[in-house]
């Protein structure tokens, strides 16, 4: 018989899979889709927290050897998956704790999804209780370093009334999402990102557009044409002022 943790983790994983399936229901509203997205992320975090329970000395589920085994096996599986994908003729451009990003030569969404499904099938047949899934397709991407990137996520049509693809910007770990940056810095950073991630434009044109934008912004700053509120930086006090 399975123990408590495997049973409960499987429930969480299966619940998240069902919620993610509901996300693509064309009949739901944007508010409902946002709520479902929050729910699936909460289920993911809860499932992942089980690893922390195994490694935390005061947890009732503390088992240091199991926590060590999880990290070791995770790394082994990730490296093996990378080798398998490269043998299939594709380039792995990024890998993290439990995922990899693959560069494909295709520009058509369905062709990319088909490649993803083939890789998914090849990996999943190697394991009994482990499955990888296709988390998303990026149209373009700015990869700075580990856990710091921005990308245009492809949003497929959710109804028969819409056939064209849409794009949604995804940002992870970049400084422009920090709360202690000025509004001006965030505005400039987001505009530069929009230029970098524009699909179907040459790098020379993108660089020229960024230079022109930053030059115009600098002239407005020097000329005092921007509201002072844009320069405000908010910081939270970690201690009482008298301390």
C-alpha positions in Angstrom: 0.0 0.0 0.0 1.1 3.6 -0.7 1.9 5.9 2.2 0.1 9.1 3.1 2.4 11.5 1.2 2.3 9.7 -2.2 -1.5 9.5 -2.0 -2.0 13.2 -1.1 0.5 14.4 -3.6 -1.2 12.5 -6.4 -4.5 14.1 -5.4 -2.9 17.5 -5.7 -1.3 16.8 -9.0 -4.5 15.3 -10.5 -6.6 18.2 -9.2 -4.2 20.7 -10.8 -4.3 18.8 -14.1 -8.1 19.1 -14.0 -8.1 22.8 -13.2 -5.6 23.4 -16.1 -7.9 21.5 -18.4 -10.8 23.8 -17.4 -8.6 26.9 -18.2 -9.0 26.2 -21.9 -12.8 26.0 -21.8 -14.0 28.6 -24.3 -17.3 29.1 -22.3 -15.7 30.6 -19.2 -15.2 34.3 -18.6 -11.9 36.0 -18.1 -12.6 36.4 -14.4 -13.2 32.7 -14.1 -10.1 31.9 -16.1 -8.0 34.2 -13.7 -9.5 32.4 -10.7 -8.7 29.0 -12.2 -5.1 30.1 -12.9 -4.7 31.2 -9.3 -6.1 27.9 -8.1 -3.8 25.7 -10.3 -0.7 27.7 -9.1 -1.8 27.3 -5.5 -2.1 23.5 -6.0 1.3 23.4 -7.6 2.9 25.3 -4.7 1.2 23.1 -2.2 2.4 19.9 -3.9 6.0 21.3 -4.1 5.9 22.2 -0.4 5.9 18.5 0.4 9.6 18.5 -0.4 10.2 21.2 2.2 8.3 19.1 4.8 10.7 16.2 4.2 13.7 18.4 4.6 12.6 20.5 7.6 13.8 19.1 10.9 10.7 20.0 12.9 8.2 18.7 10.4 6.3 15.5 11.3 7.2 14.2 7.9 10.9 14.9 8.3 13.0 12.4 6.3 16.3 14.0 5.2 17.4 11.0 3.2 14.1 11.2 1.1 14.7 15.0 0.5 18.2 14.3 -0.6 17.0 11.5 -2.9 14.4 13.9 -4.5 17.1 16.5 -5.5 19.5 13.8 -6.7 16.9 12.0 -8.8 15.5 15.3 -10.1 18.9 16.3 -11.4 19.5 12.9 -12.9 16.2 13.0 -14.7 16.7 16.5 -15.9 20.2 15.7 -17.4 18.9 12.5 -19.0 16.0 14.4 -20.5 18.4 17.0 -21.9 20.5 14.3 -23.5 17.4 12.6 -25.0 16.1 15.8 -26.5 19.5 16.6 -28.0 19.6 13.1 -29.5 16.3 13.9 -31.2 18.0 16.8 -32.9 16.8 19.8 -30.8 18.7 22.3 -28.7 18.0 22.8 -25.0 18.6 26.4 -24.2 17.6 26.5 -20.6 17.0 24.1 -17.7 15.7 24.6 -14.2 14.7 22.5 -11.2 12.0 20.6 -13.0 11.8 21.9 -16.5 13.7 22.5 -19.8 13.2 24.9 -22.6 13.7 23.7 -26.2 14.5 25.7 -29.3 12.7 24.4 -32.3 13.2 25.4 -36.0 9.4 25.9 -36.5 7.4 29.0 -36.5 3.9 27.4 -36.8 2.2 26.8 -33.5 0.7 23.4 -34.3 4.1 22.1 -35.6 5.8 23.2 -32.3 3.1 21.5 -30.2 3.5 18.3 -32.2 7.3 18.4 -31.5 6.5 18.9 -27.8 4.1 16.0 -27.8 6.7 13.7 -29.3 9.3 14.7 -26.8 6.7 14.3 -24.0 5.9 10.8 -25.1 9.6 9.8 -25.4 10.3 11.0 -21.8 7.1 9.7 -20.1 7.6 6.2 -21.4 10.8 5.9 -19.4 9.1 6.4 -16.0 6.2 4.7 -14.2 5.2 7.5 -11.8 6.7 10.6 -13.4 5.2 12.7 -16.2 6.3 15.8 -17.9 3.8 18.2 -19.5 4.0 21.0 -22.1 3.7 24.1 -20.0 3.7 26.6 -22.8 5.1 27.8 -26.2 7.1 31.0 -26.5 7.2 33.1 -29.7 10.2 35.0 -28.6 12.4 35.2 -25.5 15.0 37.2 -23.7 17.0 34.9 -21.5 19.4 36.7 -19.2 20.5 34.1 -16.7 19.0 31.4 -14.4 15.4 32.4 -13.2 15.7 35.7 -15.1 13.9 35.9 -18.4 11.0 37.5 -20.3 9.0 35.9 -23.1 6.0 36.1 -25.3 3.7 33.2 -24.5 1.5 32.0 -27.4 -2.2 31.9 -26.4 -4.0 29.5 -28.8 -7.6 30.2 -29.9 -10.0 29.2 -27.1 -13.1 29.3 -29.2 -14.2 28.6 -32.8 -14.9 32.3 -33.3 -11.3 33.2 -33.1 -8.6 31.5 -35.3 -5.6 33.8 -34.8 -3.0 33.4 -32.1 -2.6 35.9 -29.3 0.5 36.6 -27.2 0.9 37.3 -23.5 4.1 38.6 -22.0 5.6 36.5 -19.2 8.3 37.9 -16.9 10.3 36.0 -14.3 12.9 37.4 -12.0 13.6 40.7 -13.9 14.2 43.8 -11.9 11.4 45.8 -13.5 8.8 43.7 -11.5 10.4 44.8 -8.2 8.4 47.1 -6.1 11.3 49.2 -5.0 12.0 50.6 -8.5 10.6 53.9 -9.7 7.7 54.0 -12.1 10.0 55.6 -14.7 12.4 52.7 -14.5 9.6 50.2 -14.8 8.0 52.1 -17.7 11.3 52.2 -19.6 12.1 48.6 -18.9 8.7 47.4 -20.1 8.9 49.5 -23.3 12.4 48.1 -24.1 11.1 44.5 -23.4 8.1 45.1 -25.8 10.6 46.1 -28.5 12.9 43.1 -27.9 10.0 40.6 -27.9 8.3 41.9 -31.0 7.9 39.0 -33.4 9.0 39.1 -37.0 11.4 42.0 -36.7 15.1 42.1 -37.4 17.6 42.6 -34.5 19.0 45.7 -36.2 15.5 47.3 -36.4 14.8 46.4 -32.7 18.1 47.9 -31.5 17.5 51.1 -33.5 14.0 51.4 -32.0 15.3 51.0 -28.5 18.1 53.5 -29.0 15.5 56.0 -30.4 13.2 55.5 -27.4 15.9 55.8 -24.8 17.3 58.9 -26.5 13.9 60.6 -26.5 13.2 59.5 -22.9 16.6 61.0 -21.8 15.7 64.3 -23.5 12.4 64.4 -21.6 14.1 63.7 -18.3 16.7 66.5 -18.9 14.0 68.9 -20.0 11.9 68.3 -16.9 9.0 67.1 -18.9 8.1 64.2 -16.7 6.0 64.2 -13.4 8.1 63.9 -10.3 5.9 61.0 -9.2 7.6 58.9 -11.8 10.9 59.2 -10.0 9.6 58.1 -6.6 11.2 54.9 -5.1 9.2 53.2 -2.4 11.0 51.4 0.3 9.6 49.5 3.3 11.2 49.9 6.7 12.5 46.6 8.2 12.9 48.2 11.6 11.2 50.9 13.7 12.6 54.4 12.9 13.9 54.8 16.4 16.0 51.6 16.0 
